[in-house]
Amino acid sequence: MPKILSTHPLHPRASAKLAGAGQLVIASALDAGTLAREAKDADIVIVRAPLPPALFEGAWKLRAAIRHGAGLDMIPMEAAAAAGVLVANVPAVNARSVAEHVMFTALALLRQFRRVDRDLRAKGWLAGREHANSNIELAGKTIGIVGLGAVGQAVGHIAAHGFDLKVVATTRSMQPAPEKVGFLSIDALVEQSDIIVLCCPLTPETRGLISRERIARMKPNALLINVSRGPVVDDDALIEALRQRRIGGAALDVFSTQPLPANHPYFGFDNVIITPHMAGITEESMMRMGVGAAGETLLVLAGKLPVNLRNPEVVDHYRRRFPADT
């Protein structure tokens, strides 16, 4: 029976979908050595944690690494290609969850929820209410979206249709423009936006995209929301801007180092909302991602290619490894 190794437990519907197709095994730990050892006899790996390149060198039976979600940065693509292993993902299914998180954090920053809650609990009713006069409405603001994939489009839709925001965006192609979205260059977007939302993938081009120079161009009350990947932002520059009160605040769900160290400077700001890479995780999205990953698993085990194949250049090598699938 095929072995399906998952780095994390799957949604019950996903587990049920795989019942009878193979032996579903949950990794006992997520360190590189354990993952490589437990993948040695695996046919499929379902991925919610970073895989070590060495995993692909020793997993002689491995057919596919299937991402439980969209981002591929957890899978070493060169190592997978060298081993002739297919890589697939489940795109777009958590876009609504991430977009709702973005709007929630924007509102929380504008309404100073952290400060209000802190002072209400520590100092009482009147102390909490003292912040009310400096709270800010969301409607009418300009939201700038960096990256117009499924998440960026979902953010734009909710922002325009749900909160009456002016929506501008920047993306590689700059076309086609979704309804009620205007395109700007990254520099113009940074300068004109009240709320800047990072939804882009991590690539060599986007690493360090929100640089010291671009942070310096932001409005004095601008909010930066990152649901992309940590290295898209220059952390040192952002920390400096927050310390000097040169921007309004930030909501950060992703970081260059994860887990974020307990003594990290970001924890010291009352105008920064920190969440542990969970913007896309809800009951509904976990079901959709799990079922999607299970569906791709079943296709590969049936000798077919996954629908969302992300390394088609590997197919010839893969078919030489598994000639019975041709």
C-alpha positions as CSV (number, residue, x, y, z in Angstrom):
1,M,0.0,0.0,0.0
2,P,1.4,3.5,-0.9
3,K,2.6,5.6,2.0
4,I,1.4,9.2,2.2
5,L,3.5,11.3,4.6
6,S,1.9,14.5,5.8
7,T,3.9,17.0,7.8
8,H,0.8,17.9,9.8
9,P,-2.6,16.3,10.5
10,L,-5.2,16.8,7.8
11,H,-8.8,18.0,8.0
12,P,-11.1,15.0,8.6
13,R,-12.6,15.3,5.1
14,A,-9.2,15.1,3.6
15,S,-8.3,12.1,5.6
16,A,-11.6,10.4,4.6
17,K,-10.9,11.2,0.9
18,L,-7.6,9.3,1.2
19,A,-9.0,6.3,3.1
20,G,-8.2,3.2,1.2
21,A,-5.8,4.9,-1.2
22,G,-2.7,4.5,1.0
23,Q,-1.4,4.6,4.5
24,L,-1.6,8.1,5.8
25,V,1.3,8.8,8.2
26,I,1.8,12.1,10.1
27,A,5.4,13.1,10.6
28,S,6.6,12.5,14.2
29,A,8.7,15.7,14.1
30,L,9.5,18.5,11.7
31,D,13.3,18.6,11.9
32,A,15.2,17.9,8.7
33,G,16.5,14.6,9.9
34,T,13.2,13.2,10.9
35,L,11.4,14.3,7.7
36,A,14.1,12.9,5.5
37,R,14.1,9.6,7.4
38,E,10.3,9.2,7.4
39,A,10.0,10.1,3.7
40,K,12.5,7.4,2.6
41,D,9.7,5.0,1.8
42,A,7.0,7.5,1.1
43,D,5.2,7.8,-2.2
44,I,3.7,11.2,-1.5
45,V,4.6,14.0,0.9
46,I,1.9,16.6,1.8
47,V,3.7,19.7,2.8
48,R,2.9,22.3,5.5
49,A,6.5,22.7,6.8
50,P,9.8,23.3,5.1
51,L,11.3,20.2,3.5
52,P,15.1,19.7,3.6
53,P,16.7,19.2,0.2
54,A,18.2,15.9,1.5
55,L,14.8,14.5,1.7
56,F,14.6,14.1,-2.0
57,E,18.0,12.4,-2.3
58,G,17.0,9.4,-0.2
59,A,13.3,9.1,-1.0
60,W,13.6,6.7,-3.9
61,K,9.8,5.9,-4.1
62,L,8.7,9.6,-3.8
63,R,6.4,10.6,-6.7
64,A,5.2,14.0,-5.6
65,A,5.5,16.7,-3.0
66,I,2.1,18.4,-2.7
67,R,1.8,21.7,-1.0
68,H,-1.1,22.0,1.4
69,G,-1.7,25.6,0.2
70,A,-0.3,27.9,-2.4
71,G,3.2,29.0,-1.6
72,L,6.0,26.9,-2.9
73,D,8.8,28.3,-0.7
74,M,8.6,25.3,1.6
75,I,9.6,22.9,-1.2
76,P,13.2,23.0,-2.5
77,M,12.3,23.0,-6.2
78,E,15.8,22.3,-7.5
79,A,16.2,19.2,-5.3
80,A,12.7,18.0,-6.4
81,A,13.6,18.5,-10.0
82,A,17.0,16.7,-9.6
83,A,15.1,13.7,-8.1
84,G,12.4,13.7,-10.7
85,V,9.7,14.4,-8.2
86,L,6.5,16.3,-9.2
87,V,5.5,19.4,-7.2
88,A,1.9,20.5,-7.0
89,N,0.0,23.0,-4.9
90,V,-3.6,24.0,-4.0
91,P,-3.9,27.6,-5.1
92,A,-6.5,30.2,-4.2
93,V,-8.5,28.2,-1.7
94,N,-7.5,30.2,1.3
95,A,-7.7,33.6,-0.4
96,R,-11.0,34.6,1.3
97,S,-9.6,33.7,4.7
98,V,-6.4,35.8,4.2
99,A,-8.4,38.7,2.8
100,E,-10.7,38.8,5.8
101,H,-7.7,38.7,8.1
102,V,-6.3,41.7,6.2
103,M,-9.4,43.8,6.8
104,F,-9.7,42.7,10.4
105,T,-6.1,43.9,11.1
106,A,-6.6,47.1,9.3
107,L,-9.7,47.9,11.4
108,A,-7.9,46.8,14.6
109,L,-5.0,49.2,13.9
110,L,-7.2,52.1,12.9
111,R,-9.4,51.6,16.0
112,Q,-6.3,51.0,18.3
113,F,-7.7,47.8,19.6
114,R,-4.4,46.8,21.3
115,R,-4.1,50.1,23.2
116,V,-7.8,50.2,24.1
117,D,-7.9,46.6,25.4
118,R,-4.6,47.1,27.3
119,D,-5.7,50.3,29.1
120,L,-9.2,49.1,29.7
121,R,-8.0,46.0,31.5
122,A,-5.1,47.7,33.4
123,K,-6.6,51.1,34.2
124,G,-10.3,50.9,33.7
125,W,-13.2,52.1,31.6
126,L,-12.3,55.8,31.2
127,A,-8.7,55.0,30.3
128,G,-9.8,52.8,27.5
129,R,-12.2,55.4,26.2
130,E,-9.4,58.0,26.1
131,H,-8.3,56.5,22.8
132,A,-11.7,56.9,21.1
133,N,-11.2,60.5,19.8
134,S,-8.1,59.4,17.8
135,N,-9.7,56.4,16.2
136,I,-9.9,56.5,12.4
137,E,-12.6,55.2,10.0
138,L,-11.7,52.8,7.2
139,A,-14.1,54.1,4.6
140,G,-12.6,56.4,2.0
141,K,-9.0,55.4,2.5
142,T,-6.7,54.3,-0.3
143,I,-5.6,50.7,0.0
144,G,-2.5,49.7,-2.1
145,I,-2.2,46.0,-2.9
146,V,1.2,44.5,-3.9
147,G,0.5,41.4,-5.9
148,L,-2.8,40.6,-7.6
149,G,-3.0,36.8,-7.3
150,A,-6.0,35.2,-5.7
151,V,-5.3,36.8,-2.3
152,G,-4.7,40.3,-3.7
153,Q,-7.9,40.1,-5.8
154,A,-9.9,39.0,-2.8
155,V,-8.6,41.8,-0.7
156,G,-9.4,44.3,-3.4
157,H,-13.0,43.0,-3.8
158,I,-13.7,43.2,-0.1
159,A,-12.1,46.6,0.2
160,A,-13.9,48.1,-2.7
161,H,-17.3,46.5,-2.3
162,G,-17.4,46.1,1.5
163,F,-15.7,49.1,2.9
164,D,-15.8,51.7,0.1
165,L,-12.0,52.0,-0.2
166,K,-10.1,53.3,-3.2
167,V,-8.1,50.3,-4.4
168,V,-4.8,50.6,-6.3
169,A,-2.4,47.8,-7.0
170,T,0.9,46.9,-8.5
171,T,1.7,43.6,-10.1
172,R,4.2,42.2,-12.6
173,S,1.9,42.2,-15.6
174,M,-0.2,45.3,-14.7
175,Q,-3.1,43.7,-16.6
176,P,-5.9,43.0,-16.8
177,A,-7.3,45.3,-14.1
178,P,-10.0,43.8,-11.9
179,E,-13.1,45.9,-11.4
180,K,-12.5,49.1,-9.3
181,V,-8.8,48.5,-9.2
182,G,-6.3,51.1,-10.6
183,F,-2.7,50.2,-11.3
184,L,0.3,52.2,-10.0
185,S,4.0,51.6,-9.9
186,I,5.3,50.2,-6.6
187,D,6.8,53.6,-5.7
188,A,3.6,55.6,-6.5
189,L,1.6,53.0,-4.6
190,V,3.8,53.3,-1.5
191,E,3.5,57.1,-1.6
192,Q,-0.2,57.3,-2.1
193,S,-1.7,54.5,0.0
194,D,-3.0,54.8,3.5
195,I,-2.9,51.0,3.8
196,I,-0.3,48.9,2.0
197,V,-1.0,45.2,1.8
198,L,1.7,42.8,0.7
199,C,0.2,39.7,-1.1
200,C,3.1,38.9,-3.5
201,P,5.0,35.6,-3.6
202,L,8.6,35.6,-2.4
203,T,10.9,35.7,-5.4
204,P,14.3,37.2,-6.1
205,E,12.5,40.3,-7.4
206,T,10.3,40.7,-4.3
207,R,12.9,40.0,-1.6
208,G,13.5,43.3,0.1
209,L,10.9,45.0,-2.0
210,I,9.7,47.1,0.9
211,S,13.1,48.7,1.4
212,R,14.3,51.5,3.6
213,E,13.8,53.9,0.8
214,R,10.2,52.8,0.2
215,I,9.3,52.9,3.8
216,A,10.6,56.4,3.9
217,R,8.2,57.3,1.2
218,M,5.1,56.1,3.1
219,K,2.5,58.5,4.5
220,P,3.1,59.4,8.2
221,N,-0.1,57.5,9.2
222,A,0.4,54.6,6.7
223,L,-0.3,51.0,7.8
224,L,1.8,48.1,6.4
225,I,0.1,44.7,6.4
226,N,2.2,41.7,5.4
227,V,0.5,38.4,4.5
228,S,3.1,37.6,1.9
229,R,6.5,36.4,3.2
230,G,8.8,38.0,5.8
231,P,11.8,38.7,3.6
232,V,9.7,40.9,1.4
233,V,10.2,43.6,4.1
234,D,13.4,45.1,5.3
235,D,12.9,44.4,9.0
236,D,15.6,46.8,10.3
237,A,14.1,49.7,8.3
238,L,10.6,48.9,9.4
239,I,11.6,48.7,13.1
240,E,13.4,52.0,12.8
241,A,10.3,53.7,11.2
242,L,8.1,52.3,14.0
243,R,10.4,53.5,16.7
244,Q,10.5,57.0,15.2
245,R,6.7,57.0,14.7
246,R,7.2,57.7,11.0
247,I,4.3,55.4,10.0
248,G,1.0,54.6,11.6
249,G,1.6,50.9,12.4
250,A,1.9,47.4,11.0
251,A,0.2,44.1,11.0
252,L,2.6,41.2,10.4
253,D,1.6,37.6,9.9
254,V,4.9,36.4,8.3
255,F,8.5,36.9,9.3
256,S,12.0,36.3,8.1
257,T,12.6,34.0,11.0
258,Q,9.7,31.7,12.1
259,P,8.8,31.2,14.9
260,L,9.5,34.8,15.7
261,P,11.8,35.0,18.7
262,A,10.1,36.0,22.0
263,N,12.4,39.0,22.4
264,H,12.0,40.4,18.9
265,P,11.6,44.1,18.8
266,Y,8.2,43.8,17.0
267,F,6.7,42.7,20.3
268,G,7.5,46.0,21.9
269,F,5.2,48.2,19.8
270,D,1.6,48.9,20.7
271,N,0.8,49.8,17.1
272,V,2.0,46.5,15.7
273,I,-0.3,43.4,15.4
274,I,1.6,40.1,15.3
275,T,0.0,36.8,14.3
276,P,1.8,33.5,13.9
277,H,1.5,32.9,10.2
278,M,-2.2,32.1,10.5
279,A,-4.0,34.6,8.1
280,G,-5.0,31.8,5.8
281,I,-6.0,29.3,8.4
282,T,-9.7,28.9,9.2
283,E,-11.9,25.8,9.5
284,E,-13.1,26.4,6.0
285,S,-9.8,27.0,4.4
286,M,-8.2,24.0,6.1
287,M,-10.9,21.8,4.7
288,R,-10.5,23.2,1.2
289,M,-6.7,22.9,1.3
290,G,-6.7,19.4,2.7
291,V,-9.3,18.1,0.3
292,G,-7.4,19.8,-2.6
293,A,-4.1,18.2,-1.5
294,A,-5.9,14.8,-1.1
295,G,-7.4,15.1,-4.6
296,E,-3.9,15.8,-6.2
297,T,-2.6,12.8,-4.2
298,L,-5.2,10.5,-5.6
299,L,-4.4,11.6,-9.2
300,V,-0.7,10.9,-8.8
301,L,-1.3,7.5,-7.2
302,A,-3.6,6.7,-10.1
303,G,-0.7,7.3,-12.5
304,K,-2.0,10.8,-13.6
305,L,-0.4,14.2,-13.4
306,P,-1.7,16.6,-10.7
307,V,-4.0,19.4,-11.9
308,N,-1.8,22.1,-10.4
309,L,1.6,20.8,-11.5
310,R,4.2,23.5,-10.8
311,N,7.3,21.8,-12.3
312,P,6.2,20.5,-15.7
313,E,9.8,20.4,-16.9
314,V,10.3,17.3,-14.6
315,V,7.6,15.2,-16.2
316,D,10.0,13.4,-18.6
317,H,12.3,12.5,-15.7
318,Y,9.3,11.4,-13.6
319,R,8.0,9.1,-16.4
320,R,11.4,7.5,-16.7
321,R,11.3,6.8,-13.0
322,F,7.7,5.4,-13.2
323,P,7.3,4.0,-16.7
324,A,4.1,2.1,-15.8
325,D,2.4,5.5,-15.5
326,T,3.0,6.4,-19.2
